[in-house]
Amino acid sequence: MSDAPQQQEVLIVTGMSGAGRSTAANALEDLDWYVVDNLPPQMLRPLVDLAEHAGSTLPRIAAVVDVRGRDFFSDLQGMIQSLREGTQLRVLFLEATDAALVRRFEAVRRPHPLQGDGTLLDGITAERARLRPIRESSDIIIDTSDLNNHQLATAVQERFRTASTAGVQVTVMSFGFKYGAPADADLIADGRFLPNPFWIPELRPHTGLDDDVSEYVLGQNGAREFLDLYAHALEPVLAGYQRENKRHATVAIGCTGGKHRSVALVRELADRLASYPGVVVSVKHRDLGRE
């Protein structure tokens, strides 16, 4: 087995102003890329060297480089050629039609960075000419003319998602209704339809983390049926979240105090959800330990 360090994967994100570089950068960050925005081309080599020194802690880095770098931007083509030697480098170029770019700049009421005293189209034309050699040597070109932000993010993630990348990170949370429902929960279920172990003296001091409480809760009529049906109902929901680029979700189950029933149910539900493709599960017991 080789002990050679893993080569860093480097992505340069560039393209037309208004074509969606910020959206692409955010989509890459959601895939755990280390993203640096508005980087002068001269800083690419130090960034790559830093990443190589960091090793596995920075396996994938992306740098957004564009005409905001002013005169520095003229060095980008040469730097790309230099980095291709000995570096796993790709260039992502985002473009759009003149009409789409004009519409976007007018919507945000901002001038084009190369517009100067001219019109929006003057700035777009100048930028397109300046970027032509980089576009021609790019590895991936995405035309965003007919894409909204969500569709562009999906396109970027489809191209750069790896087998180990989680589609959606799900927090399965127990809580007590008497302390209030969690404000950040996407989905809430009520476990109070089951008998409360609190009223059984030998179970009261224990929690749903203990086997005796868990066995009691899960042995009640309807408990496992609820878990099976709820997990089955969540399967298309979590698959849909992945398609819609919702990368984080919280599924909460409550009982009265958040100590017995909800804790036991959450542990079981988490195991079921963790078997779904693209789903990474963590468990949180919000109110465990509260009086």
N, C-alpha and C positions, 0 to 999 in steps of 0.2 A: 504494500500500500504506500503510495507516494505521500511524502510530507511536504511537498512543494506548496507554497502559499497560493491561495486562490487569487487569480488575476482580477483586478477591479474592472467592473463594467462601467464605462463612461459614456454618457449621452450628452450631446450638445443640442439644445433646443433653440432654434432660431426661426426666422421667417418674417413675414410682413407684419408691420405694426397693425394691430386691430384684428389679426387672424386667430388670436386665442392662445398666446403663449402663457399667460397667467393661468388660464383654465388647464392647459396641459401640465403646467408645473404642479398645480394642486392635485391633479389626478395622479401624477407620479409620486407625490408625497404620500398619498393614500395607499400606494403600493410599497411604502417604506424606502423609497429612494431618498437620498440626501440631496436636496435641491438648493442651488445657489442662484439667486436672481440677479440680472443686470451685471454680469461679471465681465470685466474687460478681458479680451482674448489673452493678454499678456499674463493674466493670473491663472490661466488654465493649467499650465505646467506645474506651478506650485500646488494647485489644488489636487492634481493627480498624484504628485509626489506625497502630499499629505495623506491622501487616501491609501496609497500603497503602504505607507508607514503605519497607518492605523490597522491595516489588515482586515480581518473579518468584521470589524466594527463598522466599516464603511465599504461594504461590498459593491454598492451601486450608487454612483453619484451622477447628478444631472446639473448642467450649467445652462442657464438661460442667457444667451448672448445676442445682442441686437443693436440697432443703430443708436440706441440711447447711450452707447459707449463712445459716441462722437468719433473723434479721429482715431481712437484706439481700435475701432471696429475694422479698419482697413487691414489689420494684421490677422484677422480671423482665418482667412483661407490658408495662409502659410502655417498658422498654428495647427490647423486641422491636419494638414499633410504631415507635419512633424509628429503629432500625437498618434497618428495611425501606425507608426513604426514602434512596435512594442507595447501597444495599448489596445485593449478591446474597446474600440471607439465606434460609435454610431452617431449620425447626425439626423435629427428630426427637423424637417422643414415644414412650416405651416404657411399656407397661402390662401388667398381668396380673390375673387374677382374685384375689379375696381368698384363696381356698383355696390357690392356687399361691404367693402371697406369704407366707402363714402357714407353709406347708411349708418354704419356703426360709429364712425367718428361724429357724425351729426347728432346721433342719439345721446352721446355723452358730452357733446359741446366742447370738444377739445381739439386743438390743432394737431396736424400730423407733425412728428418731430423733424421732418425735413422740409416742411412747408415754407418756412421763412416768410417772405412777403407775398408768396404766390398763393395758389388755391390748394385745396385738399388734393385734387388730382395731380397737381404739380409735385407735391410731396410724395404721393404714392408712386408716380412714374419714376421719380428719382430713386426712391428706395428699391423699386423692382429692378432697375438697371444695376444698382450697386450689388444686389443680392444674386443676380443671375448666375455667376460662377459657383457660388455656394449651393444654390438650388440644384445645379446640374451635377454636383458631386455628392449630394445628400443620399443617405441610405433609405430614408423613409420620407415620403411627401404626403401630407394630408391637406386636401382642399376643404376648407371649412365654410365655404360660401353658403351652403344650404344646411349647416349644422348649428343647432343652438348649443349653449354651454354644456348641457347635460349630454347631448349626443357626441360632442367632441370628447368629453371626459370618458365616455364609454369607448370610443374609438381608440383613444390612447391606452386605456387600461387593457383592452383586448390585445393590443400589440405587445405590451410589456409585462403583462401578468405572467408569473411563473407557476409551476405546479405547486410550489410551497407557499404561494401567496394566499392568504385568507380572503375569501370572497366577502364575508361579513363576520365581524367579531360580536358575539352575542354575550351579554351579561344576563345571567339568570339570577334574579334577586328575590329573596324572601323579605317580608316586612310585616309590620303590625298595623292594622287599620286604626287602632286607637292612637297611633302616633302620626297618622296622616298618610295618604297614598303618595308614593314617590313621584315628584314632579317631572322627573326625567324618564319615566317609563314609557315605552312605546305601546306596550300591551300589558294589561293587568287582568289577572284571574283571581277568583275568590275561593279560598280553601275552607271557608267557614261552613261549608255544607257538611263537613265531616265532624264527628264527635270530638270534643276538645279534651286532650289528655290532661289539661290543667286540673280537671275535676277528679282525676284519679290520683290519690295521695302519693302512691309509690312512683308515679311518672312525673308529677308536678315539678320536682327539682331538676329533672333532666331536660334535654333538648332534643330536637329532631336529628341532631348529629349522633345521638346514642341509639344503639340497635333496638333497645326495648321500646323506645318511643316510635322509631321508624317502623318497626314491625306492627305496632298497634295502629298507627295511622294508615299504613298501606294495606292492612288487613281489613279495613272498614269497607262496607258495601259501597261501591262506586268509586273508590280511590284509584285503583289501577285502570279502571275503565276511563275515568277522567284523564289520566296521564296518557293512555294510549291514544285517545281521540284528540286531545289537545296537541300532542306532539305531531300527530298526523295532520291536523289542521295547520300547524305552523310550518310544515315542510314547504308548501307552495308559497307561503308568505316570505320565508327566508330566501327561497330561490328568486322570488320577485325582487326582494331587496338587492340582491346581487346584480340582477339585470338593470335595476334603476340606480346603481352606484350608491346605495345606502350602505355604508361600510361599518356602521356601529348600530346596535340595537339593544334595548333592554326589555327583557320579558320578566315581569314581576308576578309573584303569587303572594297573596296576603292571607293572614288569619288574624285573630284578635290581637295577640301580642307579639307576633313574629318570632315565636320561640319554639313551637312544637310542630303544628301541622304544615305551615308554609315551608319551614326548613326541610322537613322530610320530603315534601313534594318537589321542592326545587332541586334537591340532590338527584332524585330520580329523573326529573325532566331534563336536567343538564346532560345526563348520560345518553338519553335518547337523541337530543339535538346534536350532540357531538358526532353522531354517526352520519350526519347529512353532509353531502359534498360541499366543500368550500366554507364550512361553518366552523369557527373556532369559539369555544365556549369557556367562559369564566363564571365563577359562582360568587355571589355576595350575599351575606346575611346582614341586612341593614340594622335590624333591631335586636339581634342576638346579644344577650348580656345586659339589656336595659331592664330596669325594674318595672 
